[in-house]
Amino acid sequence: MPSAIELLETRRTIPAVNLKAPAPSGAELDRLLTVASRVPDHGKLAPWRFILYRGEARRTAGERLAELRAERDPEIAPEKLAEDRGRFTRAPLVVGVVSRAAPHFKIPEWEQELSAGAACMNLLNAAHALGYAAQWLTDWCAYDEAAIELLGGRPGERFAGFIHIGTPDVPPAERPRPALADIVSEWQG
């Protein structure tokens, strides 16, 4: 088994359309979600939660998103509606990571939002560690109040991401990464 550092070095995003069954379920899914929840969480607020989209519910979610878009814009391009219909069917499992960041007397909302992002990243890494692949996506439905409610969000919540998980049908590809010289500086006072 690779070391933890090797797992982090080898994790790559696989596009959701290249994620096929099987996806984690049962005890394996519980393990992924447990790892996802083991993130920095100042104040132990758990400012995130998870919504699972799997089976036929994925198709239903997409249909309802397409209906919402069509109601708002009767002239919307059919391709956009088709994209929404298929939004949750690209991978066999989609985990919505919901940010519940809220005003707190001690913990800034920004820290709570970062904790939700860390939950997304832990979920990606855990999927990779168990031999799956994943892609973290957002798009309009992560930020639109009506879409958030339609997808199971509550007032004041929004999606930090939709993590698509499955078995890859393509090998991972490397992409250019920033040179350390471009992203690292040393504070000089």
C-alpha positions, 0 to 999 in steps of 0.5 A: 500500500502506498504511503500517505504522501504517495497517495497525496502525490498521485491523486488526480481528478478524473472527469465525472463522465469517466466515473463508472460503477461501482461506487462506494456504498455501505461500510465503505461509503461510511468510511469515506464520509467519516474521513471527510468529516475529520477536518479542522473545525474550530469550535467543533461546529461541524459547519458542513453536512453531506447529501447523497445523490445516487440511484434514480434520485440523481436523474430526478435531481437533474430533471428538477434543475432543468425544470427550474431553469426552464421556468426562469428562462423559457428561451434557454438553449436545449443543450443547457437543459440537457446539461442540467438533466445529466448533471448528477448522472455522470457518476454513480455517486454524488456527495453534496457537501453543504456549507452551514457556515453561520454567524458565531460569536467566536468563529468567523464564517470564513473559517467555517467555509474553509472547513467545508472545503477541507471536507471536500478535499478529504473526501477526494483523498479518501476516495483515491485511497480506497481505489476510486476517483472523484471530481469536485464540481460546483456550477450555478446550482451550488449558489442559487437559493432555489436550486439549493432548496430543491437539492436538499439545502436549508435556508442559509446553506450553500454547496461547497461542492458536489463530489462525483465518485466512481471507478475511473474508466480512463487513467489519471492524466497529469496537468501543468502545476504552478512552479513553486517559485511562482507561488512561494515567497518568504516573509522578510518583515 
